[in-house]
C-alpha cells in the first residue's frame, strides 16, 4: 500500500522534479540562446536589423561556434515586427541560409536556394501577417519576427576582394521602402576580435537570463507550446517578471551545470552506433540519423538536435542530406585510430585519399573543444582547404595533413597548429559532395599519432 514519504523527502522529490525539468528546458532552448548571442553581436558590431551586414573572413579572433575560414561570410539579421522585409540577391556564387529566432530553418538562398544562384528577391513576413503579398518575390513566412542571414561567397583563391565585392551587392530593406531603399552598411570584421556564441553563459545562471531576454524580444513559436510550459514552471514567461528567489536561482544554476555536462558528452563522447560514418573508423556524423537529420518520421530526435546545436549553428536540410547534390556534409574527427581523444600536446597525421568527392571543394578546420571555436595559436588560421591551395598527392594517391603544436619536419605538409593543454577536434567538410562521399567507395583514414 502506497504511503506518502516524510516532509523532508517530499521537498527533495519536488526539487529533483523541477531540476529535471530545468535540465531538459536548458537543452531544448539552447539554439534560442545561441541565436540571441548572434543577434546581440550583430547589433553591437554595427550590422543593424534590416540595414546592413558584417562581412568577414573568419579568424581565431572571432569566437563563434564552428565557423570556418574557407570563404568569407556575410552576416546580418532581419526584423519583420513593423512589416515585411526584402532580401535582394544578385546573380553569382553566393550560397546561404535563413534561420529564425530559434535557429529553425526558413529557407536556403543563392546557389542552394530556389533561384539556384540566378539572383532573386526574397520577401519575409511575420507569423500573423495578413497584408498584400506583391508579385515578383519568393515569399517566406516566419515563425518568429527576427531572422538570421548567413551568406558565403564561394570564390576560389586566397584573396577576398572579389568575394567581399560580391557580398556588398546584397541588399536588405523594409518592403515599404522598395522604391527608394536606404543604402546598406557593410562592416568588415576580418582579423578583428568579436564574439557571437553561447559559450559565455554555458553552465551558468546567466543562461536563463539570456533565454528570458530572447522570449521577451520575439513572437512565441506555436510549435513550442508544451516547452514553454516547462519554462513557466521555472518562473520564466514572456513579458512577466523573472525574479527567482535564492533557492530557485541555486536550482537553475545546478541545472545549467548538469545540462552543460550532458550536452558536452552527447556532442563529443556519444556511444550511439549510428554516429559512425564508416565501420571500423572513428569518424562521426555530426548529425546522425539519416537523410532528414534530426527530423525523423515520427518524432524530433532531441539528442541529435542537442548535439548539433552544442557544436554548431544554422539549420538547413542541405547540410544534413546524405545524397549526391546536397549542399554540404560535415564529419567530426575527435579521436585517433586507437580511440583516444585528440590532444593538443601530441602530433598526428591524417591521410586524405584523392580525388576527394567534392564538386565544389573540401576543407578541414581545427576547433578548441572548450569554446567550439577555431583553435587560437600564434595567429595561425587552423584551416586546410582545396579552395585555397592545390595539393600534390603521394605515390599512393594520398594527401598527408599534419596536426601538432610544432611545425612538421617536412615543411611541405599542410599544418594545423594545436595547443598543449587543450583538447581539440576537426570538422572535415565537403561542399557539393558526389556519390562516393556516401556509398563507402571513398573513406578518410583515421588520425595517426606520431609522438
FENFEN-V102140 format. One record per residue. N is the residue number from 1. RES is the residue in one small letter. PHI is phi in whole degrees, 0 to 359 (NA if undefined). OMEGA is omega in radians with two decimals (* if undefined). Layout:
BEGIN
n->[N,N]
res->[RES,RES]
phi->[PHI,PHI]
omega->[OMEGA,OMEGA]
END
This chain:
BEGIN
n->[1,2,3,4,5,6,7,8,9,10,11,12,13,14,15,16,17,18,19,20,21,22,23,24,25,26,27,28,29,30,31,32,33,34,35,36,37,38,39,40,41,42,43,44,45,46,47,48,49,50,51,52,53,54,55,56,57,58,59,60,61,62,63,64,65,66,67,68,69,70,71,72,73,74,75,76,77,78,79,80,81,82,83,84,85,86,87,88,89,90,91,92,93,94,95,96,97,98,99,100,101,102,103,104,105,106,107,108,109,110,111,112,113,114,115,116,117,118,119,120,121,122,123,124,125,126,127,128,129,130,131,132,133,134,135,136,137,138,139,140,141,142,143,144,145,146,147,148,149,150,151,152,153,154,155,156,157,158,159,160,161,162,163,164,165,166,167,168,169,170,171,172,173,174,175,176,177,178,179,180,181,182,183,184,185,186,187,188,189,190,191,192,193,194,195,196,197,198,199,200,201,202,203,204,205,206,207,208,209,210,211,212,213,214,215,216,217,218,219,220,221,222,223,224,225,226,227,228,229,230,231,232,233,234,235,236,237,238,239,240,241,242,243,244,245,246,247,248,249,250,251,252,253,254,255,256,257,258,259,260,261,262,263,264,265,266,267,268,269,270,271,272,273,274,275,276,277,278,279,280,281,282,283,284,285,286,287,288,289,290,291,292,293,294,295,296,297,298,299,300,301,302,303,304,305,306,307,308,309,310,311,312,313,314,315,316,317,318,319,320,321,322,323,324,325,326,327,328,329,330,331,332,333,334,335,336,337,338,339,340,341,342,343,344,345,346,347,348,349,350,351,352,353,354,355,356,357,358,359,360,361,362,363,364,365,366,367,368,369,370,371,372,373,374,375,376,377,378,379,380,381,382,383,384,385,386,387,388,389,390,391,392,393,394,395,396,397,398,399,400,401,402,403,404,405,406,407,408,409,410,411,412,413,414,415,416,417,418,419,420,421,422,423,424,425,426,427,428,429,430,431,432,433,434,435,436,437,438,439,440,441,442,443,444,445,446,447,448,449,450,451]
res->[x,x,x,x,x,x,x,x,x,x,x,x,x,x,x,x,x,x,x,x,x,x,x,x,x,x,x,x,x,x,x,x,x,x,x,x,x,x,x,x,x,x,x,x,x,x,x,x,x,x,x,x,x,x,x,x,x,x,x,x,x,x,x,x,x,x,x,x,x,x,x,x,x,x,x,x,x,x,x,x,x,x,x,x,x,x,x,x,x,x,x,x,x,x,x,x,x,x,x,x,x,x,x,x,x,x,x,x,x,x,x,x,x,x,x,x,x,x,x,x,x,x,x,x,x,x,x,x,x,x,x,x,x,x,x,x,x,x,x,x,x,x,x,x,x,x,x,x,x,x,x,x,x,x,x,x,x,x,x,x,x,x,x,x,x,x,x,x,x,x,x,x,x,x,x,x,x,x,x,x,x,x,x,x,x,x,x,x,x,x,x,x,x,x,x,x,x,x,x,x,x,x,x,x,x,x,x,x,x,x,x,x,x,x,x,x,x,x,x,x,x,x,x,x,x,x,x,x,x,x,x,x,x,x,x,x,x,x,x,x,x,x,x,x,x,x,x,x,x,x,x,x,x,x,x,x,x,x,x,x,x,x,x,x,x,x,x,x,x,x,x,x,x,x,x,x,x,x,x,x,x,x,x,x,x,x,x,x,x,x,x,x,x,x,x,x,x,x,x,x,x,x,x,x,x,x,x,x,x,x,x,x,x,x,x,x,x,x,x,x,x,x,x,x,x,x,x,x,x,x,x,x,x,x,x,x,x,x,x,x,x,x,x,x,x,x,x,x,x,x,x,x,x,x,x,x,x,x,x,x,x,x,x,x,x,x,x,x,x,x,x,x,x,x,x,x,x,x,x,x,x,x,x,x,x,x,x,x,x,x,x,x,x,x,x,x,x,x,x,x,x,x,x,x,x,x,x,x,x,x,x,x,x,x,x,x,x,x,x,x,x,x,x,x,x,x,x,x,x,x,x,x,x,x,x,x,x,x,x,x,x,x,x,x,x,x,x,x,x,x,x]
phi->[NA,287,232,292,286,293,301,298,292,300,298,296,293,301,297,293,297,291,298,297,296,295,298,293,295,304,292,293,268,303,300,293,292,300,293,295,295,289,301,296,295,301,297,291,266,101,263,282,305,66,231,176,219,269,239,202,262,298,230,298,292,258,269,208,300,42,296,224,255,295,223,295,262,240,236,203,214,246,216,259,304,264,142,302,232,256,243,248,247,271,297,147,281,248,227,189,212,245,237,272,293,255,63,273,298,247,192,273,221,77,303,261,266,300,275,54,80,272,92,192,246,265,240,251,235,286,302,250,292,234,281,291,245,290,282,94,237,271,262,228,268,267,262,218,270,255,212,268,247,237,241,230,261,266,237,288,119,271,282,239,301,299,294,297,299,292,297,288,270,288,229,226,194,295,304,297,258,300,282,209,294,291,298,284,258,226,262,272,248,296,59,237,283,202,218,217,200,282,310,286,244,304,69,235,298,298,305,293,293,294,296,299,298,296,298,290,271,214,288,283,277,300,290,263,312,291,290,296,296,301,296,300,293,262,85,246,222,301,59,240,301,251,227,293,285,300,294,291,299,295,298,293,292,299,295,296,298,296,295,296,297,295,292,298,295,299,283,238,220,291,245,285,301,294,286,286,284,232,306,86,246,262,293,237,290,297,248,261,120,118,294,258,66,266,269,276,300,246,197,272,282,297,297,289,299,297,300,296,283,284,272,214,225,81,228,205,304,294,274,251,295,252,207,300,95,290,293,195,226,233,242,264,245,224,232,275,296,270,90,274,294,292,246,295,273,262,243,217,240,223,265,250,294,243,283,286,284,233,286,256,193,231,204,227,233,264,233,285,297,291,271,56,241,304,303,260,199,55,73,276,282,274,221,235,216,288,284,253,207,261,242,256,295,279,297,269,84,254,255,265,254,237,225,171,287,239,300,291,298,272,292,280,284,301,230,248,276,247,237,305,89,238,289,212,212,232,252,262,249,236,255,69,295,261,305,297,288,240,267,88,288,234,219,287,283,275,296,249,286,242,211]
omega->[-3.08,3.05,3.09,-3.13,3.12,3.12,3.14,-3.14,3.10,3.12,3.14,-3.13,3.10,-3.12,-3.12,3.10,-3.14,3.11,3.12,3.11,3.13,3.11,-3.14,3.11,3.11,-3.07,-3.10,-3.05,3.12,3.09,-3.14,3.11,3.07,-3.11,-3.12,3.06,3.07,3.12,-3.12,3.12,3.14,-3.13,-3.10,-3.11,3.01,3.08,-3.04,-3.09,3.06,-3.03,-3.09,-2.98,2.79,2.98,-3.01,2.81,-3.05,3.01,3.09,3.07,-3.13,-3.13,-3.13,-3.03,3.05,2.88,3.11,-3.05,-3.11,-3.11,-3.14,3.06,2.83,-3.01,3.09,3.06,3.13,3.13,-3.08,-3.13,-3.10,3.13,-3.10,-3.10,-3.14,2.95,-3.02,-3.13,3.04,3.05,3.09,-3.07,3.03,2.99,-3.10,-3.10,3.04,3.02,-3.11,-3.01,3.07,-3.08,3.04,-3.10,3.05,-3.14,2.90,3.13,3.12,-3.07,-3.12,-3.12,-3.12,-3.10,3.06,3.05,-3.10,-3.09,-3.11,2.98,3.08,3.10,-3.13,-3.12,-3.07,-3.12,-3.06,-3.10,-3.14,-3.10,-3.11,3.05,-3.08,3.10,3.07,-3.12,2.91,-2.96,3.08,3.07,-3.07,3.00,3.09,3.13,-3.12,-3.13,3.13,3.07,3.09,-3.11,2.99,3.04,-3.01,-3.12,-3.06,3.08,-3.09,3.13,-3.10,-3.02,-3.12,3.13,3.13,3.13,3.12,-3.14,-3.11,3.09,3.08,-3.13,2.99,-3.11,3.07,3.13,-3.11,-3.14,-2.99,-3.11,3.12,-3.08,3.10,3.12,3.13,3.02,3.13,-3.13,3.13,3.14,3.03,3.09,3.04,-3.12,3.11,3.13,3.06,-2.98,3.02,-3.09,-3.03,3.06,3.11,3.05,-3.08,3.08,-3.11,3.03,-3.09,3.10,3.08,3.12,3.10,3.11,-3.14,3.13,-3.07,-3.02,-3.03,3.08,3.06,3.13,-3.08,3.13,-3.10,-3.05,-3.10,-3.11,3.04,3.06,3.06,-3.12,-3.12,3.12,3.10,3.13,-3.10,3.13,-3.14,3.04,2.98,-3.10,3.06,-3.05,-3.09,3.03,-3.06,-3.12,-3.14,3.10,3.11,3.13,-3.13,3.09,3.10,3.13,3.12,3.11,-3.11,-3.12,3.13,3.08,-3.14,-3.13,3.10,-3.14,3.13,-3.09,-2.94,3.13,3.12,3.05,-3.12,-3.07,-3.06,-3.10,-3.05,-3.11,-3.09,3.10,3.11,3.12,-3.09,-3.12,-3.07,2.90,3.04,3.05,3.11,3.09,3.08,-2.99,-3.06,3.12,-3.12,3.06,-3.11,-3.00,-3.03,3.13,3.02,3.12,-3.07,-3.12,-3.13,3.10,3.12,3.14,-3.11,-3.02,3.00,3.12,-2.84,3.06,3.11,3.09,3.00,3.10,-3.10,3.11,-3.02,-3.09,3.09,-3.14,3.11,3.12,3.07,-3.04,-3.08,3.01,-3.09,3.05,-3.14,3.01,-3.11,3.11,3.02,-3.03,3.12,3.10,3.13,3.09,-3.11,-2.99,-3.10,3.13,-3.08,3.12,-3.05,2.93,3.08,3.12,-3.14,3.12,3.07,-0.03,3.06,-3.07,-3.10,3.11,3.10,3.10,3.06,3.12,3.01,-3.09,3.13,-3.11,3.02,-3.09,-3.08,-3.05,-2.99,3.10,-3.09,3.11,3.12,-3.09,3.01,3.11,-3.10,3.12,-3.00,-3.13,2.99,-2.99,3.07,3.08,-3.06,-3.10,3.05,-3.09,3.12,-3.14,3.06,-3.07,3.12,3.11,-3.13,2.92,-3.13,3.10,-3.06,3.14,3.12,-3.09,-3.12,-3.10,3.13,3.08,3.07,-3.03,3.14,-3.10,2.99,-2.94,2.91,-3.09,3.12,-3.01,3.07,-3.12,-3.13,2.95,-3.06,3.07,3.09,2.83,2.94,-3.07,3.00,3.12,-3.03,-3.07,3.06,-2.97,-3.07,3.10,-3.03,-3.01,3.09,3.13,3.04,-3.13,3.00,2.94,3.02,3.05,3.09,3.06,-3.07,3.02,*]
END
